[in-house]
Amino acid sequence: MKKALAFFAIAALLTLGGAWGITALRPEPEIARAVWTSAVIALGVQLLSFVIAKPFVATNPIAGWGLGSLLRMLVLVLYAVVGTKALGLAAGPALMSLVGFLFVTMLVEPLFLKQ
């Protein structure tokens, strides 16, 4: 549980810091809304991916990380096809920020999956 909380804290720092940086550079309301929505989605997906991967660490960590990666891919595709339109978001900033947030936080995930 401690590792999950530590991972979530680092993921939140990276994601929210990234969203703040992007919106500081591009403060247009449409872009800001898309980026912050993607940040919230990325945090939820990352926490769920971590929880899915954690039980696999002892037996097959690559399988756990792979399942988490498939979840990320599924969420990205659904966000691209349905989510951005349903939420009325600018597709470019929404998708690029979601991909960026997921990628950056996925890079630090193995540090917290170690036993």
Phi and psi in degrees as GROMACS dihedral restraints (atoms count N, CA, C in turn):
[ dihedral_restraints ]
;  ai    aj    ak    al  type     phi  dphi    fc
    3     4     5     6     1   -63.5    20    10
    4     5     6     7     1   -40.0    20    10
    6     7     8     9     1   -67.4    20    10
    7     8     9    10     1   -37.1    20    10
    9    10    11    12     1   -63.7    20    10
   10    11    12    13     1   -43.2    20    10
   12    13    14    15     1   -66.8    20    10
   13    14    15    16     1   -40.2    20    10
   15    16    17    18     1   -64.8    20    10
   16    17    18    19     1   -42.7    20    10
   18    19    20    21     1   -62.2    20    10
   19    20    21    22     1   -44.5    20    10
   21    22    23    24     1   -62.5    20    10
   22    23    24    25     1   -38.3    20    10
   24    25    26    27     1   -64.1    20    10
   25    26    27    28     1   -44.7    20    10
   27    28    29    30     1   -66.6    20    10
   28    29    30    31     1   -43.1    20    10
   30    31    32    33     1   -61.3    20    10
   31    32    33    34     1   -41.6    20    10
   33    34    35    36     1   -64.7    20    10
   34    35    36    37     1   -42.9    20    10
   36    37    38    39     1   -60.4    20    10
   37    38    39    40     1   -47.8    20    10
   39    40    41    42     1   -65.2    20    10
   40    41    42    43     1   -44.9    20    10
   42    43    44    45     1   -70.2    20    10
   43    44    45    46     1   -50.7    20    10
   45    46    47    48     1   -69.2    20    10
   46    47    48    49     1   -35.5    20    10
   48    49    50    51     1   -64.3    20    10
   49    50    51    52     1   -40.7    20    10
   51    52    53    54     1   -64.9    20    10
   52    53    54    55     1   -42.8    20    10
   54    55    56    57     1   -63.3    20    10
   55    56    57    58     1   -41.6    20    10
   57    58    59    60     1   -62.6    20    10
   58    59    60    61     1   -43.8    20    10
   60    61    62    63     1   -62.9    20    10
   61    62    63    64     1   -43.4    20    10
   63    64    65    66     1   -64.1    20    10
   64    65    66    67     1   -45.5    20    10
   66    67    68    69     1   -73.2    20    10
   67    68    69    70     1   -21.4    20    10
   69    70    71    72     1   -71.4    20    10
   70    71    72    73     1   -35.6    20    10
   72    73    74    75     1   -79.5    20    10
   73    74    75    76     1   -33.6    20    10
   75    76    77    78     1  -128.1    20    10
   76    77    78    79     1    82.2    20    10
   78    79    80    81     1   -80.9    20    10
   79    80    81    82     1     9.6    20    10
   81    82    83    84     1   -59.6    20    10
   82    83    84    85     1   135.5    20    10
   84    85    86    87     1   -56.9    20    10
   85    86    87    88     1   -39.2    20    10
   87    88    89    90     1   -63.9    20    10
   88    89    90    91     1   -42.2    20    10
   90    91    92    93     1   -70.2    20    10
   91    92    93    94     1   -43.8    20    10
   93    94    95    96     1   -59.6    20    10
   94    95    96    97     1   -43.6    20    10
   96    97    98    99     1   -62.6    20    10
   97    98    99   100     1   -42.8    20    10
   99   100   101   102     1   -64.7    20    10
  100   101   102   103     1   -43.1    20    10
  102   103   104   105     1   -68.1    20    10
  103   104   105   106     1   -44.8    20    10
  105   106   107   108     1   -69.2    20    10
  106   107   108   109     1   -34.8    20    10
  108   109   110   111     1   -63.6    20    10
  109   110   111   112     1   -44.0    20    10
  111   112   113   114     1   -63.1    20    10
  112   113   114   115     1   -36.6    20    10
  114   115   116   117     1   -63.2    20    10
  115   116   117   118     1   -43.9    20    10
  117   118   119   120     1   -65.5    20    10
  118   119   120   121     1   -43.0    20    10
  120   121   122   123     1   -63.0    20    10
  121   122   123   124     1   -44.3    20    10
  123   124   125   126     1   -60.3    20    10
  124   125   126   127     1   -41.9    20    10
  126   127   128   129     1   -62.4    20    10
  127   128   129   130     1   -44.1    20    10
  129   130   131   132     1   -63.2    20    10
  130   131   132   133     1   -44.0    20    10
  132   133   134   135     1   -65.9    20    10
  133   134   135   136     1   -41.0    20    10
  135   136   137   138     1   -65.3    20    10
  136   137   138   139     1   -41.3    20    10
  138   139   140   141     1   -65.0    20    10
  139   140   141   142     1   -43.9    20    10
  141   142   143   144     1   -63.4    20    10
  142   143   144   145     1   -41.8    20    10
  144   145   146   147     1   -61.9    20    10
  145   146   147   148     1   -40.6    20    10
  147   148   149   150     1   -63.9    20    10
  148   149   150   151     1   -44.3    20    10
  150   151   152   153     1   -63.6    20    10
  151   152   153   154     1   -36.0    20    10
  153   154   155   156     1   -68.7    20    10
  154   155   156   157     1   -42.7    20    10
  156   157   158   159     1   -74.5    20    10
  157   158   159   160     1   -32.5    20    10
  159   160   161   162     1   -54.9    20    10
  160   161   162   163     1   -44.9    20    10
  162   163   164   165     1   -64.7    20    10
  163   164   165   166     1   -20.9    20    10
  165   166   167   168     1   -84.7    20    10
  166   167   168   169     1    -9.2    20    10
  168   169   170   171     1   -57.1    20    10
  169   170   171   172     1   -43.7    20    10
  171   172   173   174     1   -70.1    20    10
  172   173   174   175     1   -35.9    20    10
  174   175   176   177     1  -100.8    20    10
  175   176   177   178     1   -45.9    20    10
  177   178   179   180     1  -153.4    20    10
  178   179   180   181     1    83.2    20    10
  180   181   182   183     1   -63.1    20    10
  181   182   183   184     1   -31.8    20    10
  183   184   185   186     1   -66.1    20    10
  184   185   186   187     1   -37.1    20    10
  186   187   188   189     1   -63.8    20    10
  187   188   189   190     1   -42.4    20    10
  189   190   191   192     1   -64.3    20    10
  190   191   192   193     1   -44.1    20    10
  192   193   194   195     1   -66.7    20    10
  193   194   195   196     1   -36.2    20    10
  195   196   197   198     1   -64.4    20    10
  196   197   198   199     1   -42.4    20    10
  198   199   200   201     1   -62.0    20    10
  199   200   201   202     1   -41.8    20    10
  201   202   203   204     1   -62.6    20    10
  202   203   204   205     1   -38.6    20    10
  204   205   206   207     1   -66.3    20    10
  205   206   207   208     1   -39.2    20    10
  207   208   209   210     1   -63.8    20    10
  208   209   210   211     1   -39.4    20    10
  210   211   212   213     1   -61.6    20    10
  211   212   213   214     1   -45.0    20    10
  213   214   215   216     1   -59.2    20    10
  214   215   216   217     1   -44.3    20    10
  216   217   218   219     1   -63.3    20    10
  217   218   219   220     1   -43.8    20    10
  219   220   221   222     1   -61.2    20    10
  220   221   222   223     1   -45.1    20    10
  222   223   224   225     1   -63.0    20    10
  223   224   225   226     1   -42.0    20    10
  225   226   227   228     1   -61.3    20    10
  226   227   228   229     1   -45.1    20    10
  228   229   230   231     1   -64.1    20    10
  229   230   231   232     1   -45.4    20    10
  231   232   233   234     1   -63.0    20    10
  232   233   234   235     1   -38.7    20    10
  234   235   236   237     1   -64.3    20    10
  235   236   237   238     1   -40.3    20    10
  237   238   239   240     1   -69.6    20    10
  238   239   240   241     1   -43.1    20    10
  240   241   242   243     1   -81.7    20    10
  241   242   243   244     1   -41.4    20    10
  243   244   245   246     1  -116.4    20    10
  244   245   246   247     1   -46.5    20    10
  246   247   248   249     1   -60.5    20    10
  247   248   249   250     1   -48.8    20    10
  249   250   251   252     1   -64.5    20    10
  250   251   252   253     1   -38.1    20    10
  252   253   254   255     1   -69.6    20    10
  253   254   255   256     1   -44.9    20    10
  255   256   257   258     1   -63.6    20    10
  256   257   258   259     1   -35.1    20    10
  258   259   260   261     1   -91.0    20    10
  259   260   261   262     1    -5.0    20    10
  261   262   263   264     1    67.2    20    10
  262   263   264   265     1    40.0    20    10
  264   265   266   267     1   -98.6    20    10
  265   266   267   268     1   154.1    20    10
  267   268   269   270     1   -68.5    20    10
  268   269   270   271     1   117.8    20    10
  270   271   272   273     1   -62.9    20    10
  271   272   273   274     1   -44.2    20    10
  273   274   275   276     1   -58.2    20    10
  274   275   276   277     1   -59.0    20    10
  276   277   278   279     1   -62.7    20    10
  277   278   279   280     1   -36.0    20    10
  279   280   281   282     1   -64.6    20    10
  280   281   282   283     1   -47.8    20    10
  282   283   284   285     1   -72.7    20    10
  283   284   285   286     1   -42.1    20    10
  285   286   287   288     1   -64.2    20    10
  286   287   288   289     1   -40.8    20    10
  288   289   290   291     1   -69.9    20    10
  289   290   291   292     1   -39.0    20    10
  291   292   293   294     1   -61.9    20    10
  292   293   294   295     1   -45.6    20    10
  294   295   296   297     1   -60.3    20    10
  295   296   297   298     1   -45.8    20    10
  297   298   299   300     1   -61.7    20    10
  298   299   300   301     1   -45.5    20    10
  300   301   302   303     1   -64.9    20    10
  301   302   303   304     1   -43.5    20    10
  303   304   305   306     1   -64.5    20    10
  304   305   306   307     1   -40.9    20    10
  306   307   308   309     1   -65.1    20    10
  307   308   309   310     1   -49.3    20    10
  309   310   311   312     1   -62.8    20    10
  310   311   312   313     1   -44.3    20    10
  312   313   314   315     1   -73.6    20    10
  313   314   315   316     1   -28.1    20    10
  315   316   317   318     1   -67.5    20    10
  316   317   318   319     1   -28.9    20    10
  318   319   320   321     1   -67.6    20    10
  319   320   321   322     1   -31.7    20    10
  321   322   323   324     1   -90.7    20    10
  322   323   324   325     1   -12.5    20    10
  324   325   326   327     1   -56.4    20    10
  325   326   327   328     1   -43.5    20    10
  327   328   329   330     1   -59.4    20    10
  328   329   330   331     1   -27.7    20    10
  330   331   332   333     1   -62.0    20    10
  331   332   333   334     1   -30.6    20    10
  333   334   335   336     1   -97.4    20    10
  334   335   336   337     1   -11.2    20    10
  336   337   338   339     1   -86.2    20    10
  337   338   339   340     1   -16.7    20    10
  339   340   341   342     1   -59.9    20    10
  340   341   342   343     1   150.0    20    10
